[in-house]
């Protein structure tokens, strides 16, 4: 898998992909998609050193997925942990290794930035598929959250 950090030129693709991702979510019938909110989130991913954002690319350098996450402080200690915020792969590229490889990149980034553990929280719609990916990454399931100690 080829990948790169999210760049300014990715905004339109992110907006379209986030809209598709939102349509697949349980919230799409209850909430309205807000492109301005996505833009704020996008600019945070490219400007805040505690926010991770990557794009996966196919062999023709076309975007096929993205993952965002962030480093957070524990409430009662000086340690930090990583938390995945969004993980999306276009439907035509699902079932391969794209999501797992993006997850690995996030885990490596968290570890390199001193995180003690990393958390992924998949939506109910993808939880069954996520179980297999989490096992490949030696993650433990804690309720609806997956954790990997670093």
Secondary structure, 3 states (H helix, E strand, C coil): CEEEECCHHHHHHHHHHHHHHHHHCCCCCCCCCCHHHHHHHHHHHHHCCCEEEEEEECCCCCEEEEEEEEEEECCCCCCEEEEEEEEEECHHHCCCCHHHHHHHHHHHHHHHCCCCEEEECCCCCCHHHHHHHHHHCCCEEECCEEEEEC
